[in-house]
């Protein structure tokens, strides 16, 4: 029989796990999330196989781009670059992607892309903080494509609102895919495809909750285990008595084109 671990032990573990990059393997057996049916990383690999110059925006630790490039072998872009704004991730992405010939550029998420107009025929992004459509349109070559998976509205808000309370409707409606479609079209781009899904998540222990909120910092922006100790303790007891805490992520897939002329 498995020995139940104390609240303090679990919180300490979740608080100690490094948060760099977008490798979520630590959550195996601790939390789960149904993945979107379209398989973004594998689909991106197929796009890479036909691209000459590619940019991955907000690459994190480079894990998704690395996987996609592996799927594209032996065909691969002649030019491959990535941007990332968080210094620990810049270092991690550089170490991971340099052997594949990818140049990783440190660039703030809300800054103009540090590349000349018309440089890339494919721009990728997985879970950008915000899509800057004018910049995406600028760096794409005529006929180029933006292929990306975005976080959707009210994603994991069961967890967010557990800690922060009910959120205003304008906050819940943020990242709306139809609003993003309109913004893309306003930047002169054509949305060739847009798909959206709502997906089940489960947190099996409080360590997983702590690590998730430390890693995905925009969920509860002021989160620390110490500041939210009463809520964490109550949630730990709830999981122990009732089973996993259930939430739902929202994701949408954009396939966007720039006119050939």
N, C-alpha and C positions, 0 to 999 in steps of 0.2 A: 504494500500500500504506500502510495506517495505521501511524503510528509508535507503537511501544510506549512508554507513559509509565512513568516510574520509580515505585517504591513510595512514595518520599518525596513526589513531586509529587502523586500521587493522594490520599495521606493528608492532605496540606496542603489540598487542595481540599475533601475531605469534612469537614474540621475547620473550614473557614471559612464554609460555607454557612449562612445564618441558619436558625434552627429554629422561629421563631414560626409559629403557626397550623397548620392541617391541609391546606395545599396541598402535594401530593406531586408536582407537575409536574416538579420538578427531576430526579426519578428516571427520567424518560422516556429510554429507551435505556440506562439504567444498571442498572435493576432492574425487575422486573415482578411483579404479583400478580393472579391470577385473582379476579374480583369475584364476590360471592355472586349466585346466580341471581335473587334477588328484587328487586334494584335498590332499595336502601334509600332513597336521596335522592329518586328519582322517585316511589316509593310514598308517602314522607312528603309530597311535594307534593300528591298526591291527597287525603290526609287533611287537609292545611291548607285546601284549598278548601272544606271543609265545616265548619270550626271557627270558633267565635266568639272564643275566648281560648286562646292557645297558649303553652307554656313549653318552651324547649329547654335541657336540663340539660347542663352542661359542654360548651359550644358550641365550644370551641377558638377558632380565629380567625373563626368564624361562616360559614365557606365552605359547609358542608353546608346549614345553614339558609337561607343566601342563595340557593343553587341551588333548594332546595325551594320557597321563596317565589316565585321566578321561575316555577316550574312551576304554582303555584297561581293566578297572575294570570289574569283580573282579579279573581276571587274571592280574598279574603284575610281573615285574622282581624282583628277590630276591635281586639283587644288582643294584642300579641306581645311576649314577654320572653325573655331568655336569661340563664343564669348561666355564669360562668367563674372559675376560681380562680387562674390564673397571670397576673400583671400584664401581661407583654408581649402575651398573647393577649386580655386585657380591652381593651387599647387598640386592637388590630387588629380585634377583633370590633365594637367600638363604631364605628370608622370605616367598616367595611363595611356594618353593619346599620342604622345610624342613618337613612340615606336611605330605607330600607324601613319606618321607623316602629317599629323594634324597640328596646326598652329593654334594655341590657346591664347586668347587676348583678354586681359583684365579690362572689363568695361562695366560701368554701373548699369543696373537694370533700366533706369529711366533716362539714360544718356543716348545721344545719337550713336548709331552703329559706326564703328571706326573703320569703315571701308568705303571705297569709291563707288559712285553710282554705277549700276549695271555690272557688278562684279560676279554675281552668282546666278546659276540657272536653277538651283534648288536651295531653299531655306527651310530648315527644320526647327522644331522646338517642341519639347515635352514639358508641359505645365509651366509656361511663362507666367511671371507675376502679372504682366499685362502685355497684350500684343500692341506694339507701336506700328500701326499699319502704314503710316506714311514712310517710315524708315524701311520697313520690309519692302514696300513698293519701290523705294529708291534704289536699294542694293540689288534687286532682282534684274536680270537681263530681260529684254522683251521676249515673251514666250516662256519665261521661267515660272516656277511654282513654289508655293509655300504649303508645306505639309506638316501638320502639327496636331498634337492632342492637348486640349485646354482643360483646366478645371472649370466645372460648371457652377451654377448658382446654388447657394445653401449647401455646399458640399461638407459632409460630416458635421452638419449643424446640430445633430442630436448631442454630440460631444461639446461643441462650442457653446450651445445654450445651456448645457448642464453647468458649465463653469461661469458663464457670463450672463445668463438669464436671456429672456426673449429678446431677439434682435429686431431693429426697425425693418420695415418692409424694404426700404431702399438698400439696406445691407444684404438682406436675404436675396434680393433680386440682382445683386451684382454678378458680373461674369455671365450675363444672359447671352446665350448663343445667337439669338436673333439680333440683339443689339450689336454684338460683335460683327455679325454679317453686314449690318448696315454701315458700321464704321469701315469695314474692309472695302465695301463698294464705294464709300465716299472717298477713299484713297485711290480710286481708279482701278481696283482689282475686281476680278470676277470670281465668285464663289461657285466652284464647279460641284462641290459636294460638302454636305454638313450632316453629321450623324450625332445623336446624343443618347446616353444611357445613364440610368441610375442603378447603383451597384451596392450590394450588401457588404458591410464590414462587421467584424466581430473582434472585440478586445477581451482576451481570456484572463488577463491579470492586470493589476494596477501598474506593474513595471512597464507593460506595453503602452499604457496610457501616458505615463510620464515620459517615456522615450519619444513617443509620437509627438507630443506637444512641444518637447524640446527641439525636435528635428524639423517639424513643420511649424515654424515660429509664427506665421501669420494667423494661425487658428485662434490662439489665446495669446495676444502679443506680449502681455506682461507676465507670462507663466513662469513660475518657479515652484518647485515642489514645496518649498517652505511657505511661500505666500498662500498656496492653495491647499495646505495640509488638511483642514477640516473637510473640504469637498472630496479630496482624494481618499481620506479615511472612510467617509460614508460610501463612496463608490466602490472601494475595496470590499466593504461588508456586503454591499448589494451583489457584487459579482460572486462572492463566496456563497451567498444564499440562493441566488436566482440563476446564476450562470452568466455567460458572456454578455457584455454590454454591446448592443447592436446599434450601428449607425449606417448611413448610406452616403457613398461618394457619388458625385456627378461628374461626368466627363463628356466632352464633345470633340469630334474629329473634323478638322478643316482641311479641305483640298481646294486651294485657291490658286488662280492663275493671273499672270500679268499679260496683257494683250501683246500679241506678236509685233504690232506696229503702233 
